[in-house]
């Protein structure tokens, strides 16, 4: 279980997280929603240790994420970045097998390539794409490669940062379905941040809404439409009027 | 009175930010060097950096040395002829190139070519979250990106300087023999007779220091790049300017250290 307790983070005068409390149960899919700039990515990066919170505690299975063996901790995670974050200088298969070609999870090159091709196939890409460079692929294909890289080392926990941003509705649907299928078949704990409500309904078991630096509402995805929370209602229905101030 | 306070405050702010920057760069350099003694070491990245920084900089450093050697021969001949000392051309060309112009001009050319490309590459990786991706894939960006480049530059630039010295002396030789009526044998004889090993070695040590500075500045400003194309552009400019100024400043300090009486 991942747990955030009273996590604060500010950048200068901009107080992004102002006491975030959140629990993500093992094997469940949590989606964090919220407007742009509300600190969704910051919360996710705090869990991974890419950003250090100013105060508060983040634990994984009861252990403080900032303590202990960092490599062993990160080996439990896979992450799909918003823009893919594929390494331009490496061919697709080496991007996917990056973790399997070095460090504690290192395997022989042939075996790593085989696993990479299998993962590419799992996300709907043919082996012919394996030797291309990321710049030669379309946005949707790059997302799929990013997804294949996130699952290559069979992680227990997978993070998805805005998985459908920049994709057309059909490709977004395909990526949403893939994420759901993969999370279920791997039995992984998933945390997704998005403001795409179609993604939320396709991916989530539970939803948390981040607003004004705190978790405004959290609950099962099925309870989202009858929450009675004016902030959540305004957000999921995309209304300009409501408690969340919309700049015109 | 008020404007004096504003002036002093602005001066104080700039001094503080300069000192903070020196501190950050020093910590960055220490962190980079410390990874040299802590595995893993990414040999493939190191080899790639060696080719990019060393081998591919050879044409630009060679051309710089060739033309500098030729121009130096013409200038020293023109100056020397005022004292009937034209015969010093070969030895002064060789000493001037090996001690000063070879390492400094070679270093500046490498700064223009390499510091900019490292800063732009790493800066782009930063803004496209590739550096964060490296971390999540259990790979330390300092080990994977910075150390191989800094080590490769520290080892490759002295070699470039050495090759540049030979090419520069050849430039002087071609002008001396072709334009200034020196005999080929006499020119080479004078070059070799008056050149001491320390002239060459001191230039190579300078080259190593300049290589370290160039790659360090490229990596530092790339890693601290701001957002978007503008951020990467600023990082690239800052890397080249900082590397060039530090090369010239450290050249003075090293010359003082090596050659002051």
Interface residues (C-beta under 8 A of the other chain):
Chain A: X45 X48 X49 X50 X70 X71 X74 X75 X77 X78 X79 X81 X82 X83 X85 X86 X87 X88 X98 X99 X102 X103 X104 X105 X149
Chain B: X40 X42 X125 X128 X129 X130 X132 X133 X135 X136 X137 X138 X139
